[in-house]
Amino acid sequence: MFGDKPKALPQHFAFVLMPEFTMMPVTSAIEPLRLANRVAEKQLYKWTMHSVDGQPVAASNHILAMVNGDLESVPPEATIIICGGLNVQKNTDKRLVSWLRKVSRRGVDIGAVCTGAHVLAEAGQLDGYRCTIHWENLPGFSEAYPDIDATGGLFEIDEDRFTSAGGTTGLDMMLTMIASQHGPDLASQVAETILHSPIRHHSEHQRMSLPARIGARHPKLVSIIEKMEESLEEPLSPSVLAKQAGLSTRQLERLFRRYLDRSPKRYYLELRLKKARSLLLQTDMSVINVALACGFSSPSHFSKCYRAHYGRTPYRERGIPTAQAAAM
């Protein structure tokens, strides 16, 4: 299981790069391995890079990454890490999904960084496991795979499956693994070397606190926005929000104008539209179902609001021509 002492050293990690993979999660996962070797003064870990066809892969920052080989060149004993990034649905290759299903029968440890969890889910490799994914992708992931336990933590290690949310969370996941395999002293030395101390717990929140995000610490404002974020599918009226916060609707209006320079109704609409855009870009849900999931009872009203805010219709957001959208 991931985190158990390996049967033999060095332990091999095979990083599978998807098109438009994000660079930081990959380097965050590799550097602790490199430094563990350096601090321990012996080769505890080694790693190779792979792509579906063995060709170089362009990252989301347009840097072209060289690889050691294709999927068939992954050693049978290697721990596999799927490295996702932008446009994960478009970039999910059926060959990769089929390969994951095949190699999983060998009982190898399989994990992912960033949006690579989408591919594991598509291949049925997260059924019955806890997992996580970047907070921007979490709503779409939960809609697409409602039966999978996506926690929203920094990383998750569950038996022989492991996932990290992206960014620098790969550091914490790998440092936790190093501590489990070779002791906390080694992990702490590696963390200090990369100026990453203390090692974060897997359950810590990915996002900044709500007061930090909105730039205001007014307790009633924070409480109201939390209620809004919890009720995007069935929006609460301003009068209900005000009553729950012990305010009048006029006081509610003044509170939002003072701290956020917009009305409560406008702020709530922007939250719903932001979720809608995430679902449009990250799932195959129909535009009608996206509208319903974000509290719009009328597709035409949803389209009108979306266009006014983003300058394009929901169909255009997905690259669907106007004539084709009209026929839907």
C-alpha positions as CSV (number, residue, x, y, z in Angstrom):
1,M,0.0,0.0,0.0
2,F,1.1,3.6,-0.7
3,G,3.2,4.7,2.3
4,D,4.3,1.2,3.3
5,K,8.0,0.3,3.2
6,P,8.9,-0.7,-0.4
7,K,9.9,-4.3,-1.1
8,A,13.1,-3.2,-2.7
9,L,15.1,0.0,-3.1
10,P,15.1,2.3,-5.0
11,Q,11.3,2.6,-5.2
12,H,10.3,3.5,-8.8
13,F,7.7,6.2,-9.5
14,A,6.3,6.5,-13.1
15,F,4.9,10.0,-13.8
16,V,2.4,9.9,-16.7
17,L,2.1,13.4,-18.2
18,M,-1.2,14.4,-19.8
19,P,-1.4,17.2,-22.4
20,E,-1.6,20.6,-20.7
21,F,-0.4,19.1,-17.3
22,T,0.4,21.7,-14.7
23,M,4.1,21.9,-13.9
24,M,4.0,22.8,-10.2
25,P,2.2,19.7,-8.9
26,V,4.7,17.4,-10.8
27,T,7.8,19.2,-9.6
28,S,6.3,19.3,-6.1
29,A,6.0,15.6,-6.1
30,I,9.4,14.9,-7.6
31,E,11.6,17.2,-5.6
32,P,11.0,15.6,-2.2
33,L,12.1,12.3,-3.7
34,R,15.3,13.8,-5.0
35,L,16.1,15.5,-1.7
36,A,15.3,12.3,0.3
37,N,18.0,10.6,-1.7
38,R,20.4,13.4,-1.1
39,V,19.7,13.7,2.7
40,A,19.8,9.9,3.2
41,E,22.9,9.6,1.0
42,K,21.5,6.6,-0.8
43,Q,19.0,6.1,-3.6
44,L,15.7,5.5,-1.9
45,Y,13.7,6.6,-4.9
46,K,13.9,6.9,-8.7
47,W,11.5,8.2,-11.3
48,T,10.7,8.2,-14.9
49,M,8.4,10.3,-17.1
50,H,6.0,8.8,-19.6
51,S,3.3,9.8,-22.0
52,V,0.6,7.8,-23.8
53,D,2.6,7.6,-27.1
54,G,6.1,8.3,-25.8
55,Q,6.2,11.7,-27.4
56,P,7.2,15.0,-25.5
57,V,4.2,16.7,-23.8
58,A,3.5,20.4,-23.6
59,A,2.6,21.6,-20.1
60,S,0.0,24.2,-19.4
61,N,2.8,26.8,-19.3
62,H,3.9,25.7,-22.8
63,I,7.1,24.2,-21.6
64,L,7.8,21.0,-23.6
65,A,8.6,18.1,-21.3
66,M,10.7,15.2,-22.5
67,V,9.7,11.7,-21.5
68,N,11.4,8.3,-21.0
69,G,8.9,6.3,-23.0
70,D,5.3,5.4,-23.6
71,L,2.8,3.6,-21.3
72,E,4.2,0.2,-22.2
73,S,7.6,1.2,-20.9
74,V,6.4,1.7,-17.4
75,P,8.0,-0.9,-15.2
76,P,5.5,-3.4,-13.8
77,E,6.5,-2.7,-10.2
78,A,6.4,1.1,-10.5
79,T,4.1,3.3,-8.5
80,I,2.0,5.2,-11.1
81,I,1.1,8.9,-10.8
82,I,-1.2,10.5,-13.4
83,C,-0.4,14.2,-13.9
84,G,-3.3,16.2,-15.1
85,G,-3.9,19.9,-15.7
86,L,-6.1,22.0,-17.9
87,N,-9.0,20.7,-20.1
88,V,-8.7,17.3,-18.4
89,Q,-11.8,15.9,-20.1
90,K,-10.6,16.8,-23.6
91,N,-7.2,15.5,-22.8
92,T,-8.3,12.2,-21.3
93,D,-7.1,9.6,-23.8
94,K,-9.0,6.3,-24.0
95,R,-5.7,4.5,-24.3
96,L,-4.7,5.8,-20.9
97,V,-8.0,4.8,-19.3
98,S,-7.7,1.3,-20.8
99,W,-4.1,1.0,-19.7
100,L,-5.0,2.0,-16.1
101,R,-7.7,-0.7,-15.9
102,K,-5.2,-3.2,-17.1
103,V,-2.3,-2.4,-14.8
104,S,-4.6,-2.1,-11.8
105,R,-5.1,-5.8,-11.9
106,R,-1.5,-6.2,-10.9
107,G,-2.3,-4.5,-7.6
108,V,0.1,-1.6,-8.0
109,D,-0.2,1.7,-6.2
110,I,-1.9,4.3,-8.5
111,G,-2.3,8.0,-7.8
112,A,-2.7,11.4,-9.3
113,V,-1.8,15.0,-8.9
114,C,-4.0,18.0,-9.8
115,T,-6.9,17.0,-12.2
116,G,-5.4,13.5,-12.8
117,A,-8.1,12.3,-10.4
118,H,-10.6,12.7,-13.2
119,V,-8.8,10.1,-15.2
120,L,-8.6,7.7,-12.3
121,A,-12.3,8.1,-11.7
122,E,-13.1,7.6,-15.4
123,A,-11.0,4.3,-15.3
124,G,-12.9,3.2,-12.2
125,Q,-9.9,3.4,-10.0
126,L,-11.4,5.5,-7.2
127,D,-14.5,3.5,-6.6
128,G,-14.7,2.9,-2.9
129,Y,-11.7,5.2,-2.1
130,R,-11.4,8.6,-0.7
131,C,-9.8,11.2,-3.0
132,T,-9.3,14.9,-3.6
133,I,-8.9,17.3,-6.4
134,H,-8.3,21.0,-6.8
135,W,-11.1,23.2,-5.3
136,E,-11.9,24.7,-8.7
137,N,-12.5,21.3,-10.2
138,L,-14.3,19.8,-7.2
139,P,-17.9,20.9,-8.1
140,G,-17.6,19.4,-11.6
141,F,-15.9,16.3,-10.3
142,S,-18.7,15.7,-7.7
143,E,-21.4,16.2,-10.4
144,A,-19.7,13.8,-12.8
145,Y,-18.8,11.1,-10.1
146,P,-21.4,11.6,-7.3
147,D,-20.7,8.2,-5.8
148,I,-16.9,8.9,-5.2
149,D,-15.9,10.3,-1.8
150,A,-14.1,13.5,-2.8
151,T,-13.1,15.2,0.4
152,G,-11.6,18.5,-0.9
153,G,-8.5,18.0,1.4
154,L,-5.0,18.8,0.4
155,F,-4.3,15.2,-0.4
156,E,-5.7,11.8,0.4
157,I,-3.9,8.4,0.9
158,D,-6.3,5.5,1.0
159,E,-4.7,2.1,0.8
160,D,-3.2,1.8,-2.7
161,R,-4.8,5.0,-4.1
162,F,-3.5,8.5,-3.5
163,T,-4.4,11.9,-4.9
164,S,-3.3,15.5,-4.3
165,A,-5.1,18.6,-5.1
166,G,-2.4,20.3,-7.1
167,G,-0.1,23.2,-6.6
168,T,2.3,22.5,-3.7
169,T,0.1,19.8,-2.1
170,G,2.3,17.1,-3.7
171,L,5.1,18.2,-1.3
172,D,3.0,17.4,1.7
173,M,1.8,14.1,0.2
174,M,5.3,12.9,-0.6
175,L,6.7,14.1,2.7
176,T,4.0,12.2,4.5
177,M,4.9,9.1,2.5
178,I,8.7,9.6,3.2
179,A,7.9,9.9,6.9
180,S,5.9,6.7,6.9
181,Q,8.5,4.7,4.9
182,H,11.8,6.1,6.3
183,G,10.9,8.0,9.4
184,P,9.8,11.5,10.4
185,D,13.4,12.8,10.9
186,L,14.2,12.3,7.2
187,A,10.9,13.9,6.1
188,S,11.6,16.9,8.4
189,Q,15.1,17.3,7.0
190,V,13.7,17.3,3.5
191,A,11.0,19.8,4.4
192,E,13.5,22.1,5.9
193,T,15.7,21.9,2.9
194,I,12.9,23.1,0.6
195,L,11.8,25.7,3.2
196,H,8.5,23.9,3.6
197,S,7.8,23.5,7.3
198,P,5.7,22.3,9.0
199,I,4.4,19.5,6.8
200,R,0.7,20.1,6.3
201,H,-2.0,17.5,7.3
202,H,-4.0,16.0,4.5
203,S,-7.3,17.4,5.9
204,E,-6.3,21.0,5.9
205,H,-8.4,23.3,3.7
206,Q,-7.1,24.1,0.2
207,R,-8.6,27.6,0.0
208,M,-7.9,30.6,2.1
209,S,-10.5,31.4,4.7
210,L,-13.6,33.1,3.5
211,P,-12.7,36.4,5.3
212,A,-9.3,36.4,3.6
213,R,-11.0,35.7,0.2
214,I,-13.5,38.5,0.5
215,G,-11.2,40.9,2.3
216,A,-13.7,41.4,5.2
217,R,-14.1,39.9,8.6
218,H,-17.6,41.1,9.4
219,P,-19.1,38.0,11.1
220,K,-22.6,38.5,9.7
221,L,-21.4,39.1,6.2
222,V,-19.2,35.9,6.4
223,S,-22.1,33.9,7.7
224,I,-24.4,35.1,4.9
225,I,-21.9,34.3,2.2
226,E,-21.4,30.8,3.6
227,K,-25.1,30.3,3.4
228,M,-25.1,31.5,-0.2
229,E,-22.3,29.1,-1.1
230,E,-24.1,26.2,0.5
231,S,-27.4,27.0,-1.4
232,L,-26.4,27.6,-5.0
233,E,-28.8,25.0,-6.4
234,E,-31.8,26.4,-4.5
235,P,-31.0,30.1,-3.9
236,L,-32.3,31.8,-0.8
237,S,-34.1,35.1,-1.1
238,P,-32.6,38.3,0.4
239,S,-35.3,38.4,3.0
240,V,-34.6,34.8,4.2
241,L,-30.8,35.5,4.3
242,A,-31.4,38.7,6.2
243,K,-33.7,37.0,8.7
244,Q,-31.3,34.2,9.3
245,A,-28.6,36.8,10.0
246,G,-30.8,38.8,12.3
247,L,-30.9,41.8,9.9
248,S,-33.4,43.7,7.9
249,T,-33.2,43.5,4.2
250,R,-32.1,47.2,4.1
251,Q,-29.3,46.4,6.6
252,L,-28.3,43.4,4.4
253,E,-28.2,45.7,1.3
254,R,-26.0,48.2,3.1
255,L,-23.7,45.5,4.5
256,F,-22.9,44.2,0.9
257,R,-22.6,47.6,-0.5
258,R,-20.1,48.7,2.1
259,Y,-17.8,45.7,2.0
260,L,-18.3,44.2,-1.5
261,D,-19.6,47.2,-3.5
262,R,-22.5,45.2,-4.9
263,S,-26.0,44.1,-3.9
264,P,-26.6,40.8,-2.2
265,K,-28.6,39.7,-5.2
266,R,-25.7,40.6,-7.6
267,Y,-23.1,38.8,-5.4
268,Y,-25.3,35.7,-5.2
269,L,-25.8,35.7,-9.0
270,E,-22.0,35.9,-9.6
271,L,-21.4,32.9,-7.3
272,R,-24.0,30.9,-9.2
273,L,-22.6,31.9,-12.6
274,K,-19.0,31.0,-11.5
275,K,-20.2,27.5,-10.5
276,A,-22.0,27.3,-13.8
277,R,-18.9,28.1,-15.8
278,S,-17.0,25.5,-13.9
279,L,-19.6,22.8,-14.7
280,L,-19.7,23.9,-18.4
281,L,-15.9,23.6,-18.7
282,Q,-15.3,20.5,-16.6
283,T,-18.3,18.2,-17.1
284,D,-20.5,16.8,-19.9
285,M,-23.7,18.0,-18.2
286,S,-26.2,19.5,-20.6
287,V,-26.6,23.3,-20.5
288,I,-30.1,22.8,-19.1
289,N,-28.8,20.6,-16.2
290,V,-26.1,23.1,-15.5
291,A,-28.7,25.8,-15.3
292,L,-30.8,23.8,-12.8
293,A,-27.7,22.9,-10.7
294,C,-27.0,26.6,-10.3
295,G,-30.5,27.7,-9.4
296,F,-31.8,28.9,-12.7
297,S,-35.3,27.6,-13.4
298,S,-35.3,28.9,-17.0
299,P,-32.5,28.0,-19.5
300,S,-33.2,31.3,-21.4
301,H,-32.8,33.3,-18.2
302,F,-29.6,31.4,-17.5
303,S,-28.3,32.1,-21.0
304,K,-29.2,35.8,-20.7
305,C,-27.4,36.2,-17.3
306,Y,-24.4,34.2,-18.4
307,R,-24.0,36.3,-21.5
308,A,-24.3,39.6,-19.6
309,H,-21.6,38.5,-17.2
310,Y,-19.1,36.6,-19.4
311,G,-19.8,38.1,-22.8
312,R,-20.8,34.8,-24.4
313,T,-23.5,32.3,-24.2
314,P,-23.1,29.0,-22.3
315,Y,-23.0,27.2,-25.6
316,R,-20.3,29.5,-26.9
317,E,-18.4,28.8,-23.7
318,R,-18.2,25.1,-24.8
319,G,-17.3,26.1,-28.4
320,I,-20.7,25.0,-29.8
321,P,-21.7,27.1,-32.9
322,T,-24.9,29.2,-32.6
323,A,-26.8,27.2,-35.3
324,Q,-26.0,23.9,-33.6
325,A,-27.0,25.3,-30.2
326,A,-30.3,26.5,-31.5
327,A,-31.1,23.0,-32.7
328,M,-30.6,21.5,-29.2
